[in-house]
Amino acid sequence: MGALIWHVWGRLLGLTAGVYIVWASFWAFLFRKFFWDMMYVPLRTYHGLSRKVPNADGRSGRSGGTLGHAGIIPGKNTEPLVNLVVNIPLLQSFSLVLGIFALVLEYPLPLIEGTAIHRSFILRAVLYFLTGFVGIMVYQCVDPAVYFVIVSGVYVMAMSKGEQIGSGPGGDDRGKV
């Protein structure tokens, strides 16, 4: 069997995550939900009475959120982030732009292919970690965000192994191991 070429595997994962986050961003514009809105809010019933929910150890304690007619209503501590997702779809826009940029890097246009930007593992690792960080805030983009963090680690591993991306158009895209 041959050796694993890390950056080729990272490229395939990056293409998959890029398509996934672009698609998820479109859905996030339609159905706006902040993923972490269930944190640190007491659970209440429809009539405003507190409902004690047992923890894993059997004692009652804090739980997920305020239960309203529309589901979980986020608390005051997540309000700034909820505004960035629900009221102003800023994080969805960032996820969409970063996903398109990831697709341009992984499936390069002839204009970009072979340039220093296209060959840079550091740029990809930082960009994909940032994309994962932004995507984890939007409910629909959580899965591709996790994939992007994995891809970031794959490119760091490719850097540590000394791999290089092919030199340009028509070059050997398998790189050097």
Secondary structure, DSSP 8 states (H G I E B T S, - for coil): -----HHHHHHHHHHHHHHHHHHHHHHHHHS--BTTTTTT---B-TTS-B--EE-TTS-EE--S-EEETTEEE--GGGHHHHIIIIIS-HHHHHHHHHHHHHHHHHS--TTTTTSHHHH-HHHHHHHHHHHHHHHTTBGGGHHHHHHHHHHHHHHHHHHHHT-B---STTS-TT-B-
